Every structure is written in structure tokens, then in C-alpha cells.
């Protein structure tokens, strides 16, 4: 696992390194891009007077022709062996003219209605070296734009070595795609973990966030290896905006689950509404949408982690260091990749936090196994402890001497209890009917020992597998009732078990009808109650409640098991 983390970190910093500005740019912009509706071959000339042209891009109806012109300055002449290319990012079908000389086309302007969709958003053209002398030059585009009439994006140009122009993003794409693959594998792995244990809600959140990171990277870098028609480019940007919106919500929500705080559900709802307002308000500018959403994600996550540090919660300081590192990389690297590198570091923070939580759960599970073993032996010890056996055997001797038939019944009752105990000692949960059988066997034994008429009643007990309880829990409460209560005046003591099942919980009410010997003494901390609570925790975690109080005519115990 550590090696995988080191590989991801190496890829992150390699991506940052390979995206810095390259010195192979040999041009500077001299003028803004100018536009004019119409079609005239003279508009391609180098020295054409375009002073009356507009800087506002006005798109004509259907696929009518319009022109765009831009003046640039070549700062250094290329070597004779260098092949120089012109890269253009623009929307529409167009022909390209360099100082009035045609050098290539992207689609067929003016004929888009008659043809299939041809014309990508990014295209490269070779410029003959004879046209690349130092000084000012003009770039003219004869264009049509049938699709995306509402778009007002500019024409972006850059001049580089042609080989570099068509390959300079490959290194970045390789590193980023490896990173995307890591996110996809992480998504699948933790999704399977969640399927196997649906209680692990944070695994689902982390899997979903990894999937969103994967999709975001793919959607951003797909333009470098798949030609995208300009009519689909805006759709791609909208998808990126939605993915960023979901990530900006999911990451702080994940941290709020891992580091819960008071009223976090209400605050998360307010935060979600605020994100939607940002998305709506800046929907016309896709870069600003991603920027502000990401900033809100970082700010809200930092606030949650800072509060967790204030509350001295485990691992919060390390997560804050990761958030600070993501911000530093975001500031020192260019926007195209810094956003994804920052997201990746935040994802590593989420992964680290999840691994810590899983480690804690594994330790707790190992402890629960040890505790379960201890409880099993505690169950046996409760019923074979020396004073219990000695008192039982003494009573047995007396009954055998006085009434052999009763003595045989006594032996059979003792054998039955130990037989039931032998059946349930290794079980975590048993049917309530089996627990009742154990209790009745114990009452038969105590009837001979105490010479008291013990009466058992139950209500709402069904032959239903859902009515289960940890072994010897009711049995323990029964023993406590016998120990801490005296028989009534007619030398009887009654026990009643009521079972009530609802959609939300399962309630066991066990009442001992007798004279309570000490109503003031708090018996909730005794050995018997500790056994009951330990068994309930082992089986139900924290999804249970247990109360034990004296009532007018005896003692009442209530066990409520939630989320059945």
C-alpha cells in the first residue's frame, strides 16, 4: 500500500513539472482578434486595413461566412531544419491564411449544412520556414459556425516546433491517465468492499469520489487524443462543470462524516445550496465555475478539519497538512493540471483517513473476537461456579434421601439446563424460544433448591428467527431476580417475558414479581448487568438500550434493540 502511495505522489509531481510554460514559444501577440461578417479574399492579405473590424465576435445566421484576423510578432527565426507549426483553438469550420497565403483548413466553411460535422476545436498546421522571418505577421481565418451560436470564445493561436506542437501534451496525458487508472481501480476496489459490508458508508463515498475524479480527468484530457467537433466541446465543458460541482460537495461531506460535528446535516444542506448558486451564477464561464467550486470545496474542507483539530480528533492534523499542500501546488502550477493535482492530494487525504478508520475497525473486530471468547467462558463459569454446584449437589442429596422420585426429576432438570447451555455456548445469537427453554430449566432447578413455587409467563413470543437474543441474557436477568427478590406471601415468585416487535425496534420486557430486597441500591453496575451489556454490544454494537428499575410489585428490565 505504501509503494502505491509513493507511485501516485511521484506521478502528481511529475505532472506539475511537465506542465510549466515551455521556452519553445517563438511568438507574441501584437493585436486582439478582430472579426467581420462577410466574405472577401482581400481580407486575407497581410497589410489589409482592418481598423474598422470589431473585437466582438458576431456569428452570422446558419453557416454564412465571417472572417477573423490577428497580428503576431515572430521573436526569433527558426533553424533551417526546424519544422514550425501553428496551433489554433477555435470554434467553427475555417481556412487558415498566413500573410495571405493559404496553409490549411479545418472543415469546410460555408458548407456545414451540406456535410457531416467536420471541424475540431484544436488543430495544427505546418508553416513554411520561408514565411517565418522575424517581425510582424498576420493570421486570417475564413470561418463559419453553424453550431453553438451563443458561443463567444476567442481564437487562440500559438506557434511551436510542429513535432512538439502535436506531442507536447502526450507526457502529461500519460501521467494523468495513469492517475485516472489509479482512481478507477480505487473506485472498483472500495465499491466491492462496500457491497460486502453495506454498513461501511464511507467506503461508498470514497468509491464515488474516486469515480468522479476518474471521470473528471478523462473528460478534461480526452481532447488530446480524440478529435472533438466544436459542437460537442461546450457539452464536454458542461459535463466537467457538473462533475466539479459533485466533487465539491462530496469531499466536504465525506470529511463531515469522518469528523462529525453538531448540526452538520443542516450546514451541509446550506453548503449544497451555496454551491448550486455558484454553479448557476457562473455557468457562462466554465473556468470560473470550476475555479470557484474548487475553492469552496477546499475552504469548507479546511474549516471542517480545523474544527476536528480543535476537538482533538485523530488524524485531523495530517489531513490539514495535506490540504495545505494541495493549496500550495495549486498556486505554483498552471491551472490546467494544478486543479487535478490538488484534487488528487485531497483524494489521498481521504484515502489515508479511510485507512486509519479501517485499521481502528480491524482492531475493534479483533477485540470483539477476544471479548466473544471471554463471554463464552463467562457464560460457562456463571453456571458451573463452585458455590452453585455445591449448593445444587447438597440440595440434590437431600431430595434423593427424602424423595428419590423428586431427586430423579431434580437430576433431569439439572441435565436439561447443562444440555441447553452446551448448545448455545458458541452462538452469538439464539432464538428467544431457546432462551426461554434455558430459563425454564433453571427455574426447575431453583424450585428444588429454594423450595419456592416459580411461575413463568411469556407474551408475544413467536417462532420467528427475527426474535433472537444473545445467549443467557434473559437467563442472567432471571438469576438476578431470584437473587435480589424474595417470594411473595404465598411462597411464589412469578417471571414474565413480553416481546414486542415494530418496524423500528424489537423490545424485550422482563419483569420479576416479588419483594425487592433493596430498592435503593443501584444494581445496574453488577456482574450480571455487565455480562448483559457486553453481550448486547457484541451483537448489536451501539444499536441497543437497556434499563433496569424497581416497580411497585417487583423489578422490570427492558432491552430495546434498534434497526431490526
Steps between C-alpha positions, in 0.01 A plus 500: 500500500783742583667430164175585322483830688860583402423429134195727504696780669776467238244524222345810656826692518609377157177639359574836659851504356397421145232769482715807556522756222733384222769722351428378147239771444645732233216752471318773688154643435500848349124558472171360619300273275274705271181382328292604199193342341524445125733335251778671311828338391682832555444464876769232507774743389776585746473877479123525470356788702279337767472804725122503467460135595340409833656325797155355575437168334168521310383171355285518185192286440536136396842433346561838337862613476679736737870580540740529794838673488785518745847653487795330667873560532762232432772557760763267351544332164503120500798289393490364147436145626221598735138434401279767651128460557207727573257374764147639500227456759168632373140407433384453144611381159775719357778555246832639624706767320850606606587842356235436232633153411273202556659242736211267589139452599295348780166399352336677204374848593172600342400139423425360846132448418593274208767292674553284804636668810862579413708745697672435829567753774878445495696473177865540391642623168855504361641846412768506227829632639515753215202677658648517849738793489520712813245777532124548479275257314126463454284196557160506328224243538212466256234346725145376541335383821175317452499354853525667840358835392516634855872437536728806513836327552801662340748363247813380682824451306847371594810428291740219596713229344249285317609173660479657842168663412331167430673303779564746784193388692575129465725485809241677708229276358700185583554605860143621540352182348705285739357713778151454355555123493600508867176680583295250299659200675446670836136558412444134407690365803312704758170442323550124546591557864179697547292231327641243744435725799223752434545657842827656378336815359832688480631234258213578265573873523870445431421267209261757354750784540770287328259436212432872468873578502552239230220641282622857551852413385373307199263779395773764533771313309289320244551796263868409459445155349146509357402767246203692640272688266439849625127431535584246774764711674254705708320182604833365623559817702152475652569141604828613659306769688247247634779261605681782679176597674447144625861468617483837675204373700612143557847572642385727789207264561745210532710694752188596695409130525850407618518798738136557603403826665183651640228591246719374214197382298345847495833662413561250221160586350584872515839428341335303218261787427794742494687280251194489274479880507867529402450248221196686373649848523827415325358247253595727209870471591607140533849572635363732769238242595767233558725748678243631749349159566845357572585790727179448696576130529847573639378771736212297644720190539765705678239641739373150583852366559595806709198438723600134527848611613337727758307196624829301503373235263742240370684559166350849453841674504635276222193571286547876552863472386378325185246775432766768543732309262223480239452876525874566456517281188187666368668842532842410353380294202298596194125464515457218244663240723525667842129448552530126449820468700333684789195275470729197504675609819162555663401151385816362662393672822161333473671166434730542800210587726302199379799269556538629856131441568521150351801423720304613805209280394733202451645549848147528640401183314797309639408625845140391447620148412702487820204643690268244344728219616514653845121524512464138397713387792323750722172333408632160601659637816171660604336160507773268624647723769586302816243648737219440248603137452556442873160642596330311218667170591417549869134554410515200268628274781216613724236434232645158416485403869153641562331430165690296242242579231541876555875447505486344155294795374758735654782316317306516172443877543872553568595291196255690280648838596854389428388345173347831385811688617714263295289579192519879529849561640658558157211703354492875466121517475238235577121488447306639794318164527831330580580767759160437662577128511825577684316723748234238572767237561667731750170564677446124537838472670440800728154365592663199658784703655293784648173312540320799350225478241648684197251593229598584140287698253582637155310717257560590133752220448491371143675217325684763301872511422491879530420467871856427606710597799855432624516176702429509874402871505144438628642212702733747676211738573308200636788414735515862618127493570532187710802641686370850571130432552316301767192285438156642559292409804367183335859380438480568128707709265388574143707597195349645185672557164325722246624539142388789280615544141465821292652626178757697697597266784452179695416540870546237770337579836584264787321551835567322829193505728625482860616699800808706406751468780679833442319753280754776562812310397594551138541160343582615145873470563499140629677207338178371343418831333857534373458161332168609345643827366813331366290244314272769352799706386660195341188424294352845430780754543338816636153427357345395830364641826479331838316624808443330835283651774288398797123519462215480752478122501848394394778581253480588132771458234455639147726420203434700185684394185487759220499466120384143484 
